Amino acid sequence: MIEVERRLVLTYMPTPEAAAALAALFTLDDKLAETLRTTSEPMLGQIRMQWWQDALAKLDSAPPPPEPVLQGVARDVLHAGVTGAAVGEIVDGWRVLLEAELDDAALGAHGARGRALFALAGRVAEAAINDPLELAGEGWALADLSVKLSDPVEAAAARRIADAALAHACSARWSRNGRALGAMAQLARMDLAGVPVGAPKRTLRALWHRISGR
């Protein structure tokens, strides 16, 4: 999603507090993506990812250090029973991309990035228990990854897994509190369909989801 679509999705969250939590999760996800992108050695990448996971877990027992991303998570995400250790599950999804080959198992493991992010945001937003948060999150993460992979075989595999997950997630009727996340799934599905970012059709689809939950 481009920034304007993110801002639109944040307005779908049921409260300002829930919107702030999703924004903080986006910022963390972006930071982890940047960490991976700027790491040339897999071993160094593992060390950097482990630092983030440990730092997030420490938020459960100590104030955040003077690091803006961690401060945002501590301030905006760690309530409603959400723990720093749970937020750290997003790191697991990024860590797997340091592997030499991304087979179906590794791509499925990357889905942990989206499954955790959607589950956490859904919990803060008090989404309905039958909202397909984890399927939507897995599909969102893999659709996003598929456009960034240079290997056409890996990209096709990521699209295939994402399409299956999003087909289920987008066939459901989402609760009002879960519709920001449902809209993210709808936009990810449009990515897979080749609808270009910025096309009016994408905004209209997201708006319809906000109204109807479908």
Summary of the structure (lengths in Angstrom):
residues: 214
radius of gyration: 16.4
end to end distance: 18.8
largest distance: 46.7
contacts: 738
relative contact order: 0.13
helix: 73%
strand: 0%
